[in-house]
Amino acid sequence: MRSIGEMARDSGLGVSALRFYDRAGVLVPARVDPASGYRWYAPEQLDEARVLARLRRAGMPLADIRLALAGWSGADPDLVRRLLQAHLRRLERGLAEARSEFSTLRALLDHRENPMTASPRTNAVRLSLGSPELAGAIDAVRFAVGKDPELPMLGGVLFDVDGDTLHVVATDRYRMAVARMASGSGSDSASPSASASAGHGGPREQVVVPAPLVDAMRALLGSDEPAGFAVEADRVTLEAGERQASGQRLAHDFPDYRRLVQLPAGRRVVVDVPALREALETGPVRTAEAGEPGPSARDVSVLATTDDGTVTVVGEGDADGNSVGVDRGFLLDALAAADRDRLVLEFGAAPTAPLAIRRTDDEGTFSLLMPVRLDS
């Protein structure tokens, strides 16, 4: 007999995934200790678990996986082959439809006056920023930078200079973080090519700084002295005292984040962050199925609000139509980045709306998390 930890190690399925498939009746342990509830698996179940892991990676629906495992364990290869073939046809049909739609979208993009790739920059930007404020803004968004090589425009942090306000933004599609700060003086009036920068009535300028350069810039911000942020053509420079970090900006335009943060009003709950963190780390979790938004095989926490205005982490049997599922690791990252003992969680009108994590003292600095469907 294998323990659940040994089964997870040998099969490639996480412990939380094994618990999920037990509750779903897909892979039920051969024995459950009546006193401790600990799961034990028979030797022949390892083969089934490995098959299950492969079917999940292939994106097969849960109902078909259940039938496929029944056919596998019942020595019915014909049923398994038919299920595999049917799923393969679905994938091929979906891929063909996606290719057709993408082809149309690419043609539309080619005819747009402003393509997604960045046009040459002619304006220069020079800002004087408080080092502690800029460090805090970077810390508030850095966790949300994308890592997908297919989406290089998300592989950095957007510095959006508009009037006397600087927004610092990052997103990896599944989460977004925004920090807002006011700039100080520091426009380089001696340079005839430099436009008036933030705080001096200049036009809005957006610069995407690659993540490694953002990290180098953050390492300079260790004192209270002002920091000089400058953009000349395709080069971004941050000066703090006698130290400097400089490099090339990303040659891509950032998505219009302002459209993404326009959310309808929802339920707002002030939470005690240490208590919520403990509840997330020790409370029940579910496993996101392959095909859910975001990385596969994620630990999902289900949040519910009570009538007295508190947030609880509930198990599968306690979830209702207003409960919201979120990636537990993503939410813990957002709580740490907010760096406050009390935060506002803003739930949308529907469980499919993003969850907003806002500071009580500055709602211009916040995070958004895409929810995970709970209907499976």
Buried (B, 14 or more C-beta within 10 A) or exposed (E): EBBBEEBBEEBBBBBBBBBBBBBBEBBEBEEEEEEEEEBBBEEEBBEBBBBBBEBBEEBBBBEBBBBBBBBBEEEBEEBBEBBBEEBEEBEEEEEEEEEEEEEEEEEEEEEEEEEEEBEEBEBBBBBBBBBBBBBBBBBBBBBBBBEEEEBBBBBBBBBBBBBBBBBBBBBBBBBBBBBBBBBBEBBBEEEEEBBBBBBBEBEEBBBBBBBEBBBBBBEBBEEEEBBBBBBBEBEBBBBBEEEBBBBEBBBBBBBEBEEBBEBEEBEEBEBBBEEBBEBBEEBBBBBBBBEBEBEBBBBBBBBBBEEEEBBBBBEBEEBEEEBBBBBBBBBBBBBEBBEBEEBBBBBBEEBEBBBBBBBEEBEEBBBBBBBBBBEB
